Amino acid sequence: MLNITKIRDLYENAAVRHERARHVLGRGLTLAEKILVSHLEVDSKDFDSLPSRRTDYCDLHPDRVAMQDATAQMAILQFMQAGLDQVQVPSTVHCD
């Protein structure tokens, strides 16, 4: 189920997060960096540094999971084994 409050918060905080990330990095952001920064678990006020490529792990909060038909099968099987009643974020399977 869509949570409109979470979506509004994401877009309201995106500009602040992007500006803080530009300040920390000292340069503009790529589209991929903007998406990742917008979904980082860390609060934008706590940005002293950002995760480094190839060395750091980061926790993300996706607002949607889109899967390809070939790889979605494994995710669906794992979900079934977990015994959960519903998914944590909206999920879609795309077939070509």
Phi and psi restraints in degrees (range 20) as a CNS / XPLOR table:
assign (resid 1 and name C) (resid 2 and name N)
       (resid 2 and name CA) (resid 2 and name C) 1.0 -72.2 20.0 2
assign (resid 2 and name N) (resid 2 and name CA)
       (resid 2 and name C) (resid 3 and name N) 1.0 136.4 20.0 2
assign (resid 2 and name C) (resid 3 and name N)
       (resid 3 and name CA) (resid 3 and name C) 1.0 -109.2 20.0 2
assign (resid 3 and name N) (resid 3 and name CA)
       (resid 3 and name C) (resid 4 and name N) 1.0 100.7 20.0 2
assign (resid 3 and name C) (resid 4 and name N)
       (resid 4 and name CA) (resid 4 and name C) 1.0 -62.5 20.0 2
assign (resid 4 and name N) (resid 4 and name CA)
       (resid 4 and name C) (resid 5 and name N) 1.0 -30.3 20.0 2
assign (resid 4 and name C) (resid 5 and name N)
       (resid 5 and name CA) (resid 5 and name C) 1.0 -64.3 20.0 2
assign (resid 5 and name N) (resid 5 and name CA)
       (resid 5 and name C) (resid 6 and name N) 1.0 -43.3 20.0 2
assign (resid 5 and name C) (resid 6 and name N)
       (resid 6 and name CA) (resid 6 and name C) 1.0 -63.5 20.0 2
assign (resid 6 and name N) (resid 6 and name CA)
       (resid 6 and name C) (resid 7 and name N) 1.0 -39.0 20.0 2
assign (resid 6 and name C) (resid 7 and name N)
       (resid 7 and name CA) (resid 7 and name C) 1.0 -66.5 20.0 2
assign (resid 7 and name N) (resid 7 and name CA)
       (resid 7 and name C) (resid 8 and name N) 1.0 -44.5 20.0 2
assign (resid 7 and name C) (resid 8 and name N)
       (resid 8 and name CA) (resid 8 and name C) 1.0 -61.4 20.0 2
assign (resid 8 and name N) (resid 8 and name CA)
       (resid 8 and name C) (resid 9 and name N) 1.0 -44.2 20.0 2
assign (resid 8 and name C) (resid 9 and name N)
       (resid 9 and name CA) (resid 9 and name C) 1.0 -60.8 20.0 2
assign (resid 9 and name N) (resid 9 and name CA)
       (resid 9 and name C) (resid 10 and name N) 1.0 -41.4 20.0 2
assign (resid 9 and name C) (resid 10 and name N)
       (resid 10 and name CA) (resid 10 and name C) 1.0 -58.2 20.0 2
assign (resid 10 and name N) (resid 10 and name CA)
       (resid 10 and name C) (resid 11 and name N) 1.0 -48.9 20.0 2
assign (resid 10 and name C) (resid 11 and name N)
       (resid 11 and name CA) (resid 11 and name C) 1.0 -73.0 20.0 2
assign (resid 11 and name N) (resid 11 and name CA)
       (resid 11 and name C) (resid 12 and name N) 1.0 -33.9 20.0 2
assign (resid 11 and name C) (resid 12 and name N)
       (resid 12 and name CA) (resid 12 and name C) 1.0 -67.9 20.0 2
assign (resid 12 and name N) (resid 12 and name CA)
       (resid 12 and name C) (resid 13 and name N) 1.0 -34.9 20.0 2
assign (resid 12 and name C) (resid 13 and name N)
       (resid 13 and name CA) (resid 13 and name C) 1.0 -89.9 20.0 2
assign (resid 13 and name N) (resid 13 and name CA)
       (resid 13 and name C) (resid 14 and name N) 1.0 -10.5 20.0 2
assign (resid 13 and name C) (resid 14 and name N)
       (resid 14 and name CA) (resid 14 and name C) 1.0 -59.9 20.0 2
assign (resid 14 and name N) (resid 14 and name CA)
       (resid 14 and name C) (resid 15 and name N) 1.0 -46.8 20.0 2
assign (resid 14 and name C) (resid 15 and name N)
       (resid 15 and name CA) (resid 15 and name C) 1.0 -62.1 20.0 2
assign (resid 15 and name N) (resid 15 and name CA)
       (resid 15 and name C) (resid 16 and name N) 1.0 -40.8 20.0 2
assign (resid 15 and name C) (resid 16 and name N)
       (resid 16 and name CA) (resid 16 and name C) 1.0 -65.2 20.0 2
assign (resid 16 and name N) (resid 16 and name CA)
       (resid 16 and name C) (resid 17 and name N) 1.0 -44.8 20.0 2
assign (resid 16 and name C) (resid 17 and name N)
       (resid 17 and name CA) (resid 17 and name C) 1.0 -63.6 20.0 2
assign (resid 17 and name N) (resid 17 and name CA)
       (resid 17 and name C) (resid 18 and name N) 1.0 -42.4 20.0 2
assign (resid 17 and name C) (resid 18 and name N)
       (resid 18 and name CA) (resid 18 and name C) 1.0 -64.3 20.0 2
assign (resid 18 and name N) (resid 18 and name CA)
       (resid 18 and name C) (resid 19 and name N) 1.0 -43.8 20.0 2
assign (resid 18 and name C) (resid 19 and name N)
       (resid 19 and name CA) (resid 19 and name C) 1.0 -62.5 20.0 2
assign (resid 19 and name N) (resid 19 and name CA)
       (resid 19 and name C) (resid 20 and name N) 1.0 -43.1 20.0 2
assign (resid 19 and name C) (resid 20 and name N)
       (resid 20 and name CA) (resid 20 and name C) 1.0 -65.3 20.0 2
assign (resid 20 and name N) (resid 20 and name CA)
       (resid 20 and name C) (resid 21 and name N) 1.0 -40.7 20.0 2
assign (resid 20 and name C) (resid 21 and name N)
       (resid 21 and name CA) (resid 21 and name C) 1.0 -65.7 20.0 2
assign (resid 21 and name N) (resid 21 and name CA)
       (resid 21 and name C) (resid 22 and name N) 1.0 -40.3 20.0 2
assign (resid 21 and name C) (resid 22 and name N)
       (resid 22 and name CA) (resid 22 and name C) 1.0 -61.0 20.0 2
assign (resid 22 and name N) (resid 22 and name CA)
       (resid 22 and name C) (resid 23 and name N) 1.0 -39.7 20.0 2
assign (resid 22 and name C) (resid 23 and name N)
       (resid 23 and name CA) (resid 23 and name C) 1.0 -64.6 20.0 2
assign (resid 23 and name N) (resid 23 and name CA)
       (resid 23 and name C) (resid 24 and name N) 1.0 -45.5 20.0 2
assign (resid 23 and name C) (resid 24 and name N)
       (resid 24 and name CA) (resid 24 and name C) 1.0 -65.2 20.0 2
assign (resid 24 and name N) (resid 24 and name CA)
       (resid 24 and name C) (resid 25 and name N) 1.0 -42.5 20.0 2
assign (resid 24 and name C) (resid 25 and name N)
       (resid 25 and name CA) (resid 25 and name C) 1.0 -81.6 20.0 2
assign (resid 25 and name N) (resid 25 and name CA)
       (resid 25 and name C) (resid 26 and name N) 1.0 -24.6 20.0 2
assign (resid 25 and name C) (resid 26 and name N)
       (resid 26 and name CA) (resid 26 and name C) 1.0 75.1 20.0 2
assign (resid 26 and name N) (resid 26 and name CA)
       (resid 26 and name C) (resid 27 and name N) 1.0 25.2 20.0 2
assign (resid 26 and name C) (resid 27 and name N)
       (resid 27 and name CA) (resid 27 and name C) 1.0 -160.6 20.0 2
assign (resid 27 and name N) (resid 27 and name CA)
       (resid 27 and name C) (resid 28 and name N) 1.0 173.3 20.0 2
assign (resid 27 and name C) (resid 28 and name N)
       (resid 28 and name CA) (resid 28 and name C) 1.0 -71.1 20.0 2
assign (resid 28 and name N) (resid 28 and name CA)
       (resid 28 and name C) (resid 29 and name N) 1.0 167.1 20.0 2
assign (resid 28 and name C) (resid 29 and name N)
       (resid 29 and name CA) (resid 29 and name C) 1.0 -108.4 20.0 2
assign (resid 29 and name N) (resid 29 and name CA)
       (resid 29 and name C) (resid 30 and name N) 1.0 145.3 20.0 2
assign (resid 29 and name C) (resid 30 and name N)
       (resid 30 and name CA) (resid 30 and name C) 1.0 -76.9 20.0 2
assign (resid 30 and name N) (resid 30 and name CA)
       (resid 30 and name C) (resid 31 and name N) 1.0 167.0 20.0 2
assign (resid 30 and name C) (resid 31 and name N)
       (resid 31 and name CA) (resid 31 and name C) 1.0 -59.5 20.0 2
assign (resid 31 and name N) (resid 31 and name CA)
       (resid 31 and name C) (resid 32 and name N) 1.0 -43.2 20.0 2
assign (resid 31 and name C) (resid 32 and name N)
       (resid 32 and name CA) (resid 32 and name C) 1.0 -61.3 20.0 2
assign (resid 32 and name N) (resid 32 and name CA)
       (resid 32 and name C) (resid 33 and name N) 1.0 -41.1 20.0 2
assign (resid 32 and name C) (resid 33 and name N)
       (resid 33 and name CA) (resid 33 and name C) 1.0 -64.9 20.0 2
assign (resid 33 and name N) (resid 33 and name CA)
       (resid 33 and name C) (resid 34 and name N) 1.0 -38.9 20.0 2
assign (resid 33 and name C) (resid 34 and name N)
       (resid 34 and name CA) (resid 34 and name C) 1.0 -62.0 20.0 2
assign (resid 34 and name N) (resid 34 and name CA)
       (resid 34 and name C) (resid 35 and name N) 1.0 -42.4 20.0 2
assign (resid 34 and name C) (resid 35 and name N)
       (resid 35 and name CA) (resid 35 and name C) 1.0 -65.7 20.0 2
assign (resid 35 and name N) (resid 35 and name CA)
       (resid 35 and name C) (resid 36 and name N) 1.0 -45.6 20.0 2
assign (resid 35 and name C) (resid 36 and name N)
       (resid 36 and name CA) (resid 36 and name C) 1.0 -65.3 20.0 2
assign (resid 36 and name N) (resid 36 and name CA)
       (resid 36 and name C) (resid 37 and name N) 1.0 -44.5 20.0 2
assign (resid 36 and name C) (resid 37 and name N)
       (resid 37 and name CA) (resid 37 and name C) 1.0 -62.0 20.0 2
assign (resid 37 and name N) (resid 37 and name CA)
       (resid 37 and name C) (resid 38 and name N) 1.0 -37.4 20.0 2
assign (resid 37 and name C) (resid 38 and name N)
       (resid 38 and name CA) (resid 38 and name C) 1.0 -66.1 20.0 2
assign (resid 38 and name N) (resid 38 and name CA)
       (resid 38 and name C) (resid 39 and name N) 1.0 -24.1 20.0 2
assign (resid 38 and name C) (resid 39 and name N)
       (resid 39 and name CA) (resid 39 and name C) 1.0 -110.4 20.0 2
assign (resid 39 and name N) (resid 39 and name CA)
       (resid 39 and name C) (resid 40 and name N) 1.0 7.7 20.0 2
assign (resid 39 and name C) (resid 40 and name N)
       (resid 40 and name CA) (resid 40 and name C) 1.0 -64.7 20.0 2
assign (resid 40 and name N) (resid 40 and name CA)
       (resid 40 and name C) (resid 41 and name N) 1.0 144.8 20.0 2
assign (resid 40 and name C) (resid 41 and name N)
       (resid 41 and name CA) (resid 41 and name C) 1.0 -67.7 20.0 2
assign (resid 41 and name N) (resid 41 and name CA)
       (resid 41 and name C) (resid 42 and name N) 1.0 -30.4 20.0 2
assign (resid 41 and name C) (resid 42 and name N)
       (resid 42 and name CA) (resid 42 and name C) 1.0 -67.8 20.0 2
assign (resid 42 and name N) (resid 42 and name CA)
       (resid 42 and name C) (resid 43 and name N) 1.0 138.3 20.0 2
assign (resid 42 and name C) (resid 43 and name N)
       (resid 43 and name CA) (resid 43 and name C) 1.0 -69.1 20.0 2
assign (resid 43 and name N) (resid 43 and name CA)
       (resid 43 and name C) (resid 44 and name N) 1.0 142.7 20.0 2
assign (resid 43 and name C) (resid 44 and name N)
       (resid 44 and name CA) (resid 44 and name C) 1.0 -60.8 20.0 2
assign (resid 44 and name N) (resid 44 and name CA)
       (resid 44 and name C) (resid 45 and name N) 1.0 -24.9 20.0 2
assign (resid 44 and name C) (resid 45 and name N)
       (resid 45 and name CA) (resid 45 and name C) 1.0 -70.3 20.0 2
assign (resid 45 and name N) (resid 45 and name CA)
       (resid 45 and name C) (resid 46 and name N) 1.0 -21.3 20.0 2
assign (resid 45 and name C) (resid 46 and name N)
       (resid 46 and name CA) (resid 46 and name C) 1.0 -95.1 20.0 2
assign (resid 46 and name N) (resid 46 and name CA)
       (resid 46 and name C) (resid 47 and name N) 1.0 10.0 20.0 2
assign (resid 46 and name C) (resid 47 and name N)
       (resid 47 and name CA) (resid 47 and name C) 1.0 -72.7 20.0 2
assign (resid 47 and name N) (resid 47 and name CA)
       (resid 47 and name C) (resid 48 and name N) 1.0 88.1 20.0 2
assign (resid 47 and name C) (resid 48 and name N)
       (resid 48 and name CA) (resid 48 and name C) 1.0 -90.7 20.0 2
assign (resid 48 and name N) (resid 48 and name CA)
       (resid 48 and name C) (resid 49 and name N) 1.0 -32.3 20.0 2
assign (resid 48 and name C) (resid 49 and name N)
       (resid 49 and name CA) (resid 49 and name C) 1.0 -151.8 20.0 2
assign (resid 49 and name N) (resid 49 and name CA)
       (resid 49 and name C) (resid 50 and name N) 1.0 164.2 20.0 2
assign (resid 49 and name C) (resid 50 and name N)
       (resid 50 and name CA) (resid 50 and name C) 1.0 -111.3 20.0 2
assign (resid 50 and name N) (resid 50 and name CA)
       (resid 50 and name C) (resid 51 and name N) 1.0 158.8 20.0 2
assign (resid 50 and name C) (resid 51 and name N)
       (resid 51 and name CA) (resid 51 and name C) 1.0 -56.9 20.0 2
assign (resid 51 and name N) (resid 51 and name CA)
       (resid 51 and name C) (resid 52 and name N) 1.0 140.1 20.0 2
assign (resid 51 and name C) (resid 52 and name N)
       (resid 52 and name CA) (resid 52 and name C) 1.0 -89.3 20.0 2
assign (resid 52 and name N) (resid 52 and name CA)
       (resid 52 and name C) (resid 53 and name N) 1.0 141.0 20.0 2
assign (resid 52 and name C) (resid 53 and name N)
       (resid 53 and name CA) (resid 53 and name C) 1.0 -61.2 20.0 2
assign (resid 53 and name N) (resid 53 and name CA)
       (resid 53 and name C) (resid 54 and name N) 1.0 139.8 20.0 2
assign (resid 53 and name C) (resid 54 and name N)
       (resid 54 and name CA) (resid 54 and name C) 1.0 66.7 20.0 2
assign (resid 54 and name N) (resid 54 and name CA)
       (resid 54 and name C) (resid 55 and name N) 1.0 0.2 20.0 2
assign (resid 54 and name C) (resid 55 and name N)
       (resid 55 and name CA) (resid 55 and name C) 1.0 -125.2 20.0 2
assign (resid 55 and name N) (resid 55 and name CA)
       (resid 55 and name C) (resid 56 and name N) 1.0 -33.7 20.0 2
assign (resid 55 and name C) (resid 56 and name N)
       (resid 56 and name CA) (resid 56 and name C) 1.0 -107.2 20.0 2
assign (resid 56 and name N) (resid 56 and name CA)
       (resid 56 and name C) (resid 57 and name N) 1.0 150.1 20.0 2
assign (resid 56 and name C) (resid 57 and name N)
       (resid 57 and name CA) (resid 57 and name C) 1.0 -98.9 20.0 2
assign (resid 57 and name N) (resid 57 and name CA)
       (resid 57 and name C) (resid 58 and name N) 1.0 152.5 20.0 2
assign (resid 57 and name C) (resid 58 and name N)
       (resid 58 and name CA) (resid 58 and name C) 1.0 -139.4 20.0 2
assign (resid 58 and name N) (resid 58 and name CA)
       (resid 58 and name C) (resid 59 and name N) 1.0 148.9 20.0 2
assign (resid 58 and name C) (resid 59 and name N)
       (resid 59 and name CA) (resid 59 and name C) 1.0 -94.1 20.0 2
assign (resid 59 and name N) (resid 59 and name CA)
       (resid 59 and name C) (resid 60 and name N) 1.0 129.8 20.0 2
assign (resid 59 and name C) (resid 60 and name N)
       (resid 60 and name CA) (resid 60 and name C) 1.0 -119.0 20.0 2
assign (resid 60 and name N) (resid 60 and name CA)
       (resid 60 and name C) (resid 61 and name N) 1.0 153.5 20.0 2
assign (resid 60 and name C) (resid 61 and name N)
       (resid 61 and name CA) (resid 61 and name C) 1.0 -118.6 20.0 2
assign (resid 61 and name N) (resid 61 and name CA)
       (resid 61 and name C) (resid 62 and name N) 1.0 88.4 20.0 2
assign (resid 61 and name C) (resid 62 and name N)
       (resid 62 and name CA) (resid 62 and name C) 1.0 -69.8 20.0 2
assign (resid 62 and name N) (resid 62 and name CA)
       (resid 62 and name C) (resid 63 and name N) 1.0 148.9 20.0 2
assign (resid 62 and name C) (resid 63 and name N)
       (resid 63 and name CA) (resid 63 and name C) 1.0 -96.2 20.0 2
assign (resid 63 and name N) (resid 63 and name CA)
       (resid 63 and name C) (resid 64 and name N) 1.0 -10.6 20.0 2
assign (resid 63 and name C) (resid 64 and name N)
       (resid 64 and name CA) (resid 64 and name C) 1.0 -161.2 20.0 2
assign (resid 64 and name N) (resid 64 and name CA)
       (resid 64 and name C) (resid 65 and name N) 1.0 147.9 20.0 2
assign (resid 64 and name C) (resid 65 and name N)
       (resid 65 and name CA) (resid 65 and name C) 1.0 -119.1 20.0 2
assign (resid 65 and name N) (resid 65 and name CA)
       (resid 65 and name C) (resid 66 and name N) 1.0 120.0 20.0 2
assign (resid 65 and name C) (resid 66 and name N)
       (resid 66 and name CA) (resid 66 and name C) 1.0 -111.5 20.0 2
assign (resid 66 and name N) (resid 66 and name CA)
       (resid 66 and name C) (resid 67 and name N) 1.0 126.3 20.0 2
assign (resid 66 and name C) (resid 67 and name N)
       (resid 67 and name CA) (resid 67 and name C) 1.0 -122.2 20.0 2
assign (resid 67 and name N) (resid 67 and name CA)
       (resid 67 and name C) (resid 68 and name N) 1.0 147.8 20.0 2
assign (resid 67 and name C) (resid 68 and name N)
       (resid 68 and name CA) (resid 68 and name C) 1.0 -80.1 20.0 2
assign (resid 68 and name N) (resid 68 and name CA)
       (resid 68 and name C) (resid 69 and name N) 1.0 151.0 20.0 2
assign (resid 68 and name C) (resid 69 and name N)
       (resid 69 and name CA) (resid 69 and name C) 1.0 -57.2 20.0 2
assign (resid 69 and name N) (resid 69 and name CA)
       (resid 69 and name C) (resid 70 and name N) 1.0 -38.6 20.0 2
assign (resid 69 and name C) (resid 70 and name N)
       (resid 70 and name CA) (resid 70 and name C) 1.0 -69.4 20.0 2
assign (resid 70 and name N) (resid 70 and name CA)
       (resid 70 and name C) (resid 71 and name N) 1.0 -38.0 20.0 2
assign (resid 70 and name C) (resid 71 and name N)
       (resid 71 and name CA) (resid 71 and name C) 1.0 -92.4 20.0 2
assign (resid 71 and name N) (resid 71 and name CA)
       (resid 71 and name C) (resid 72 and name N) 1.0 -17.7 20.0 2
assign (resid 71 and name C) (resid 72 and name N)
       (resid 72 and name CA) (resid 72 and name C) 1.0 -68.0 20.0 2
assign (resid 72 and name N) (resid 72 and name CA)
       (resid 72 and name C) (resid 73 and name N) 1.0 -27.3 20.0 2
assign (resid 72 and name C) (resid 73 and name N)
       (resid 73 and name CA) (resid 73 and name C) 1.0 -56.9 20.0 2
assign (resid 73 and name N) (resid 73 and name CA)
       (resid 73 and name C) (resid 74 and name N) 1.0 -44.0 20.0 2
assign (resid 73 and name C) (resid 74 and name N)
       (resid 74 and name CA) (resid 74 and name C) 1.0 -65.9 20.0 2
assign (resid 74 and name N) (resid 74 and name CA)
       (resid 74 and name C) (resid 75 and name N) 1.0 -41.2 20.0 2
assign (resid 74 and name C) (resid 75 and name N)
       (resid 75 and name CA) (resid 75 and name C) 1.0 -63.7 20.0 2
assign (resid 75 and name N) (resid 75 and name CA)
       (resid 75 and name C) (resid 76 and name N) 1.0 -40.6 20.0 2
assign (resid 75 and name C) (resid 76 and name N)
       (resid 76 and name CA) (resid 76 and name C) 1.0 -66.3 20.0 2
assign (resid 76 and name N) (resid 76 and name CA)
       (resid 76 and name C) (resid 77 and name N) 1.0 -41.5 20.0 2
assign (resid 76 and name C) (resid 77 and name N)
       (resid 77 and name CA) (resid 77 and name C) 1.0 -63.1 20.0 2
assign (resid 77 and name N) (resid 77 and name CA)
       (resid 77 and name C) (resid 78 and name N) 1.0 -41.4 20.0 2
assign (resid 77 and name C) (resid 78 and name N)
       (resid 78 and name CA) (resid 78 and name C) 1.0 -64.8 20.0 2
assign (resid 78 and name N) (resid 78 and name CA)
       (resid 78 and name C) (resid 79 and name N) 1.0 -38.7 20.0 2
assign (resid 78 and name C) (resid 79 and name N)
       (resid 79 and name CA) (resid 79 and name C) 1.0 -62.1 20.0 2
assign (resid 79 and name N) (resid 79 and name CA)
       (resid 79 and name C) (resid 80 and name N) 1.0 -43.5 20.0 2
assign (resid 79 and name C) (resid 80 and name N)
       (resid 80 and name CA) (resid 80 and name C) 1.0 -61.9 20.0 2
assign (resid 80 and name N) (resid 80 and name CA)
       (resid 80 and name C) (resid 81 and name N) 1.0 -38.7 20.0 2
assign (resid 80 and name C) (resid 81 and name N)
       (resid 81 and name CA) (resid 81 and name C) 1.0 -70.2 20.0 2
assign (resid 81 and name N) (resid 81 and name CA)
       (resid 81 and name C) (resid 82 and name N) 1.0 -26.4 20.0 2
assign (resid 81 and name C) (resid 82 and name N)
       (resid 82 and name CA) (resid 82 and name C) 1.0 -71.1 20.0 2
assign (resid 82 and name N) (resid 82 and name CA)
       (resid 82 and name C) (resid 83 and name N) 1.0 -20.4 20.0 2
assign (resid 82 and name C) (resid 83 and name N)
       (resid 83 and name CA) (resid 83 and name C) 1.0 72.7 20.0 2
assign (resid 83 and name N) (resid 83 and name CA)
       (resid 83 and name C) (resid 84 and name N) 1.0 23.4 20.0 2
assign (resid 83 and name C) (resid 84 and name N)
       (resid 84 and name CA) (resid 84 and name C) 1.0 -84.6 20.0 2
assign (resid 84 and name N) (resid 84 and name CA)
       (resid 84 and name C) (resid 85 and name N) 1.0 152.4 20.0 2
assign (resid 84 and name C) (resid 85 and name N)
       (resid 85 and name CA) (resid 85 and name C) 1.0 -82.4 20.0 2
assign (resid 85 and name N) (resid 85 and name CA)
       (resid 85 and name C) (resid 86 and name N) 1.0 -30.2 20.0 2
assign (resid 85 and name C) (resid 86 and name N)
       (resid 86 and name CA) (resid 86 and name C) 1.0 -151.2 20.0 2
assign (resid 86 and name N) (resid 86 and name CA)
       (resid 86 and name C) (resid 87 and name N) 1.0 161.6 20.0 2
assign (resid 86 and name C) (resid 87 and name N)
       (resid 87 and name CA) (resid 87 and name C) 1.0 -74.5 20.0 2
assign (resid 87 and name N) (resid 87 and name CA)
       (resid 87 and name C) (resid 88 and name N) 1.0 159.8 20.0 2
assign (resid 87 and name C) (resid 88 and name N)
       (resid 88 and name CA) (resid 88 and name C) 1.0 -84.3 20.0 2
assign (resid 88 and name N) (resid 88 and name CA)
       (resid 88 and name C) (resid 89 and name N) 1.0 -28.7 20.0 2
assign (resid 88 and name C) (resid 89 and name N)
       (resid 89 and name CA) (resid 89 and name C) 1.0 -133.3 20.0 2
assign (resid 89 and name N) (resid 89 and name CA)
       (resid 89 and name C) (resid 90 and name N) 1.0 153.4 20.0 2
assign (resid 89 and name C) (resid 90 and name N)
       (resid 90 and name CA) (resid 90 and name C) 1.0 -56.5 20.0 2
assign (resid 90 and name N) (resid 90 and name CA)
       (resid 90 and name C) (resid 91 and name N) 1.0 137.7 20.0 2
assign (resid 90 and name C) (resid 91 and name N)
       (resid 91 and name CA) (resid 91 and name C) 1.0 -131.5 20.0 2
assign (resid 91 and name N) (resid 91 and name CA)
       (resid 91 and name C) (resid 92 and name N) 1.0 143.6 20.0 2
assign (resid 91 and name C) (resid 92 and name N)
       (resid 92 and name CA) (resid 92 and name C) 1.0 -135.5 20.0 2
assign (resid 92 and name N) (resid 92 and name CA)
       (resid 92 and name C) (resid 93 and name N) 1.0 149.3 20.0 2
assign (resid 92 and name C) (resid 93 and name N)
       (resid 93 and name CA) (resid 93 and name C) 1.0 -114.5 20.0 2
assign (resid 93 and name N) (resid 93 and name CA)
       (resid 93 and name C) (resid 94 and name N) 1.0 126.5 20.0 2
assign (resid 93 and name C) (resid 94 and name N)
       (resid 94 and name CA) (resid 94 and name C) 1.0 -111.0 20.0 2
assign (resid 94 and name N) (resid 94 and name CA)
       (resid 94 and name C) (resid 95 and name N) 1.0 125.3 20.0 2
assign (resid 94 and name C) (resid 95 and name N)
       (resid 95 and name CA) (resid 95 and name C) 1.0 -109.4 20.0 2
assign (resid 95 and name N) (resid 95 and name CA)
       (resid 95 and name C) (resid 96 and name N) 1.0 142.3 20.0 2
